[in-house]
Amino acid sequence: MHKILANTVFLGKEIINLTDCHSTNEVALSMVRSGLINEGAVLIAHNQSRGKGQRGSQWESLPGLNLTFSLVLFPSFLSINDQFILNMAIAIGVKQGLNRYVNDIAVKWPNDFYYKGKKLGGMLLENRLKGQYLDHSIIGLGINVNQTDFKTKGAISLKDILGKELDLNEVLSEILKHIEIWYLHLKTESFKSIKETYQNTLYLFDKWATYDDGEIFSGKITGVGNFGHLEMRKQNGEHIRYELKQIRLIRND
């Protein structure tokens, strides 16, 4: 069972352990709507049968070997125009938490974590709005920790990288500690440093690769906008922005 954290101000002070569930995000959303949960609460599943990923995909995780959890935030200070800044801050926090164990982790737009071209984890933010501001956000995270047998091609775990098992409580603690740091930074500082830090963590940032947007082309990522669109420069000199599902990576060049 995961324990309440001692190294954070508010994140992880309420830990809800779930033996089995379809999706921690769904349980968290239900509890928020019922007023039964506080900001900073973390819901952790030993076994998550239908964990959600980007583009409607399902997250693969064997029971008890990885981290599959959701955290609840009430970022009412963020306007709907700036909501992807929250994604950036969370992604930076996850990366820096994992840096205790391994370097060379990059964020693959929009919300995956990669190690040398292989997927180590991912996250899914589900925001609810109130007027022109965010009301609450449920952040679902999956990190491959001790699993070494994957059906999904191109997946990797911390155990694969390090050659040893890790304590799930310890890894969770590191991740939440750094997420909290960047969430508080988001509350009190300008967005510029968050954007710059996120950009510097992007997988294939400013590097040529082959993509598909309906046509195969060579391009390089030049940035990510406040709305979360990917900014790309094609080899023919054209600058273009992409929303989720409008582009996919074919291969590194």
N, C-alpha and C positions, 0 to 999 in steps of 0.2 A: 504494500500500500504506500502511496506517495504521501509525504509529510508536508505540513505547513512550513513555508519557507521562513528563515530567520534573517536572510540577507537582502530583503527588499523592504520598501516603505509600505506598499499596499498590495502589490501584485503577488498572488499566491498565498495571501493570508487566509483565504477561504479555498480549501481544496475539496472537491467533490469527486470521490472515486466511484467509477461505474464499472461493474464486472463485465457486462455485455451491453452494447447499445448499437443501434443502426448508425447514428452519427452524433458525435458530441456537439456539433453546431446546432442540430435540431433540438437536442435537449436543452442547451443553453438558451436558445431563442424562446422556447416555451417557458422557461423559468424567468426570463426577463419580462415577458409579456404578463406573467402572473405576479410580478413584483417580488419574487422569491429569491433574488440574487443580488449581490452588491458588485460595484465596479472592482475589478481586480480578481474576481473569482476565476478559478481554473477548474475545468471539468476534464478528468482523465479517464480514458477507457482502457481496460485491460485487453478487451477484444472489441473492435469496431467493425461491424459487418458490412456497412455501406458508407464508409468514409468518402466524402466528396472532394474532388479536385477541380482544377480549372477545366473549362470546356465540357463540363458534365462527366468527366472521367471519374473512375473509382480508385481509391487509394488502396494499394496492396500492403497488408501488414499481418504477420503471424502473431497470435496472441502472446502477450507478455515479453516480446522481444524488442519492441520499438516504442517510441513516444508518439501517441495519438491523443491529442488534447485540444481543447478550445479555451480561450480566455475572453472575458467580458470587459469591454471598455465603454465609457460614456463620453465620447469626445465632442461634447456639445459646443465647444469653442471653435470647431472646424466648420467652415462653410462647405456646401456641396461642391463648389468649384475647386476646393482644395483637398478633396477627400483622398486622392491618391497619395498625398503626402504622408498620410497615415500608413499606407502600404510600405512606403519607402522607409519610414522610421522603424516599423516592425521588422522588415527584412534586414536592415542594418543590425538591429539588436540580435536577431537569430544568428546572423553570420559572425558577429563578434563573440557571442556566447560559445559558438562552435570552435572559434579560433583557439580556445584553450586546448583543444584536442588535435586540431589539424589546420594547417594553413591552406592557401590556394582554393578556398571556397568562394564561388561567385554566385551572383543572383541572375538567373536566366529569366528575362522578362516573360510574363509579368510577375510570377511569384514562385519560381522553383529555385532550389539550391543545388548547385552543381559542384562536383569535384573532378577536375580534369576530364570534363566531357561526360561524366556520368551523374545521374540524379541521386542526390543524397536525401532530399526532402522537398517539401512543398507547403504552401499555405493557401488558405482561401478566406478572404475577408467578405463578410456579408453585412452591409451597412443598412440601417434604417434611418429615414430622414424625418425631420420635424421642421416644416417650413423651409427655410434656406440653409439650415444647419443639420449636422448629423445628430441623431438622437442617441443611438447606441451602435456598437459594432461588435460582432462576434467573429473572432479570429480563430480559424481552425488550422492546426499545425500537425504535420506528420514528419517525423525524423527517423530515418533508418539507423538504428543503433546497433543491435546485436544480431539481426537477421542476416544470413549469408546466402540463402537459397531464394531466388526471385524468379517468378514467371515473367515479369516485365523485363524486357531487354534494356540494358543500359543502366540498371539500378545498382547502387553501391551503398554500403553501410560503414559506420565508423569502425566496426569490428573488421570488415574487409580491409580497411585502410591501415588500421593500427595493429591488426593481428591479435587482438585480445578483447575480452568482454568489458563493457563499461557499466557502471552503476546508473540505472535510469534516473534515480532521484538526483544524483549529482549533475547529470547532463541537463535535466529539467531546471535545476536551480541556476545553473550558469546561463541558460537561455533566457529565463524569466528575469534574472537580474539585469541583463543587458537590454532586454526589451523595455523594462521600466525606465532605465536611464534615458533611452532615446524617446520614449513617450513623454517623459517630463521635459526633455529638451524641446520636443515639439510644442509643448504648452507655453514655454517661456522664451524661446529664441526665434530668430528669423528662420524662414524655410530654406534660405540659401545654402547654409552649411549641410543641411539634410540632403538637399538635391545633389550637391557636389559629392558628398560621401557615397550616396546611393549610385550615382553615375560611375564613380570609381570602382564600385563592386560589380558592375554589370558584366555578365558573360559576353565575350566577343565585342565589348565596347571599342569602337574605333579600329576594328579589325575586319578585313574583308572575309565574307562568307557567302555561301550560295543559299538563296531564299526562294520561296514560292508564294506569289500573291495572285495566282492565276496564270502567271508566266514565270518561268525560271529566270533569275537574274542574280548578279553579283552586287553586293552592297555592304555598307558598314553602318552600324548604329552610331548616331551622333548625340542621342539624349532621350529623355522621357519627359513628357509634359505633365502639368498639374492634373489633367484629366486621366493620365495613365497611358496616353497614346505613345507609340514608339516612333521616334524620329529617325529617319533613315536617309542616307545618301546613296543613290545608285551609281554604278560605275560610269553611266552615261552623263553624270553630273546632276541628274534630277533629284530634288529633295522632296520627300513625301512622308506623310504621317499615317500610321496604321492603328486601328483599333484591334481589340482582342478578336481572334478568329480570322482576321484579314490577311495574316502572313504566318508562315511557318519556316523554320530552319530546315534546310536540306542537308548541308554538310559544311564543315569548316574548310576553308581554302588553304 
